Amino acid sequence: MQPIENLIDQIQKEAQREEFPIDIPVYKNCEKDPTKPILYYGNLKSNICFFGRDLGRDEVKAGQPLIGAAGQLVRQGFYKAIYQEELINEEKLASIKERLILTNTVPYKPPENKAYAMKVKKRFRPFIEQLLVIYWQGTQIITLGTEAFKWFEYYSNKDKFNAFWSKGDSRYESSLNVTISTMGDKGKTYQKNVTIYPLPHPSPLNQKYYNRFPSMLENTLSRLAF
């Protein structure tokens, strides 16, 4: 297996190959290269992945996925599940990176925080597949929001997938198994069985679920091994 830096370089070359919507002003304000992907944060040997939609301004500035308002809810909820502490210790909070990875459907920030079109997701899908199947060693994926969950429809039976999603709030207490296939070095095919645990996106704008998210995350994490 090649180093993860090779995958990051491949993504950057793809971004440079043909233009697509990127929030250039935000990258310039943060003095960051807009074509440099912010692919993941954490430990590739961990067993849990939090999977979001795409990057925001805070993520570009920090060079990490899920570090803004929504990401802090995720990080703090995971911290509490590990340490069983309500009061956040910043040093311990930083240590959670050893127990998870954080990533997105597309490793770039879209203009105006609008979701990327299916064409863009399809373009970068092979790289995200490689991250999840070849580089990351875990099998448990918590998706954050509809866009993140539906990224995995590609690997499931359509009727089964839609039936799962149509269960209302009970879907957030359930899980779905899928098999992800990807192409690696020299055309070799890799496969991995993963379990998807959907949750609502923890954005402050998501009024229906924002206040409920910490308890929903706690419930999900109580069912996982990490």
DRENPA-807345 format. One record per residue (C-alpha): residue in three letters; x, y, z. Coordinates in steps of 0.001 Angstrom, whole numbers, plus 500000, padded with zeros to 6 digits. Layout:
N
ALAXYZ
...
This chain:
226
MET500000500000500000
GLN501273503445499075
PRO501488506207501707
ILE498327508247502298
GLU500218511283500972
ASN500108509662497522
LEU496307509586497673
ILE496224513244498725
ASP498497514125495788
GLN496224512228493401
ILE493198514158494642
GLN495021517457494174
LYS495991516532490619
GLU492363515687489870
ALA491261519041491294
GLN493826520812489102
ARG492822518856485987
GLU489458520551485519
GLU487732523378487363
PHE484784522764489670
PRO483111525011492272
ILE485460525874495142
ASP485052528767497580
ILE488277530456496437
PRO487923533604498626
VAL487783531543501814
TYR490936529639500860
LYS492715532880499956
ASN491677534510503240
CYS493084531499505068
GLU496217531529502888
LYS495490527971501743
ASP495858526364498315
PRO492290525780497041
THR493335522621495203
LYS494919521006498270
PRO492362518560499677
ILE491537518446503368
LEU490916514729503268
TYR490687513500506846
TYR491694514011510454
GLY492526511305512956
ASN494008507832513104
LEU493680505510510104
LYS493982502538512498
SER490862503570514427
ASN487531501775514178
ILE485108504720513850
CYS484653507186511015
PHE482459510279511166
PHE481382511076507626
GLY480082514547506762
ARG479028516388503631
ASP481847518834502865
LEU484031521514504408
GLY483111524876505918
ARG485122528035506594
ASP486387526789509976
GLU487529523513508411
VAL489537525308505728
LYS491159527571508320
ALA492107524656510603
GLY492931522195507816
GLN490656519597509463
PRO487183518246508703
LEU484433518757511277
ILE485923521393513530
GLY483268524131513304
ALA480108524383515401
ALA478743521052514173
GLY482118519355514386
GLN482591520492517980
LEU479357518749518957
VAL480682515567517365
ARG484096515840519000
GLN482708516671522432
GLY480135513876522239
PHE482838511387521333
TYR485029512731524158
LYS482255512180526696
ALA481675508641525414
ILE485352507817525956
TYR486093509596529229
GLN482618509709530829
GLU483257513335531736
GLU480977516339531254
LEU483702518918531815
ILE485902519138528716
ASN489664518816529236
GLU491283520362526148
GLU494299518045526221
LYS492075514979526396
LEU489806516438523710
ALA492776516669521345
SER493599513023522089
ILE490373511748520523
LYS492119511908517140
GLU493700508567518046
ARG490273506905518243
LEU488526508062515042
ILE488769509618511622
LEU486720512552510338
THR486095512930506606
ASN483559514087503993
THR481963513179500670
VAL484184515787498967
PRO487412517147500512
TYR486806520754499437
LYS484621523714500449
PRO481776524581498066
PRO480800528219497453
GLU478101529539499790
ASN478119526202501637
LYS475813524708499019
ALA476034520934498608
TYR478190519735495750
ALA476386518454492670
MET476298514726492036
LYS478810515236489215
VAL481416516533491667
LYS480733513794494214
LYS481084511186491473
ARG484375512710490366
PHE485942512421493826
ARG484178509210494883
PRO487057506882493844
PHE489437508709496179
ILE487039508623499136
GLU486498504918498429
GLN490240504328498633
LEU490453506230501907
LEU487670504165503484
VAL488563500761502035
ILE492346500689501645
TYR493793503232504068
TRP491361503337506995
GLN491272500074508959
GLY487871500475510626
THR484384499299509666
GLN481950501571511586
ILE480804504777509867
ILE478555507414511446
THR477052509613508737
LEU476024513169509549
GLY473002514337507580
THR471108513200504507
GLU473795514020501928
ALA476423512027503805
PHE474171509009504295
LYS472967508945500697
TRP476568508867499459
PHE476441505160500392
GLU473341504416498302
TYR475749503532495494
TYR476782500392497419
SER473339499157498410
ASN470221497746496830
LYS468108500796495945
ASP464834499423497335
LYS466495498258500542
PHE468266501580500940
ASN465129503653500395
ALA463109501429502736
PHE465717501979505460
TRP465696505754504985
SER461898505942504978
LYS461655504641508557
GLY461569508151510009
ASP463449508844513233
SER463826505121513920
ARG466493505048511201
TYR468702506947513638
GLU468547503982515995
SER469343501451513257
SER472265500555511030
LEU472801499436507449
ASN475498497090506145
VAL477063497792502760
THR480085496556500830
ILE482344499184499300
SER484534498232496347
THR487405500297495013
MET490321500112492628
GLY493804500300494091
ASP497363500078492804
LYS497896498344489467
GLY494169497830488975
LYS493719495602492019
THR490178495525493406
TYR489592495898497148
GLN486361495349499080
LYS485273496095502608
ASN482068495430504519
VAL481114498431506641
THR478198499318508904
ILE476538502701508448
TYR474966504451511444
PRO473038507536510268
LEU472533510633512393
PRO471085514056511534
HIS473530516811510694
PRO474344518659513940
SER474198522149512414
PRO472720524951514550
LEU470457525584511541
ASN468956522108511889
GLN466373523169514460
LYS464560519837514512
TYR467584517870515685
TYR470238520278516946
ASN469283520103520635
ARG468632516371520409
PHE471901515547518657
PRO474099514998521754
SER471741512359523157
MET471311510751519715
LEU475082510556519318
GLU475429509109522817
ASN472887506428521978
THR474661505518518735
LEU478085505366520341
SER476723503082523064
ARG476115500501520326
LEU479586500735518768
ALA482963499247519597
PHE485781501762519869
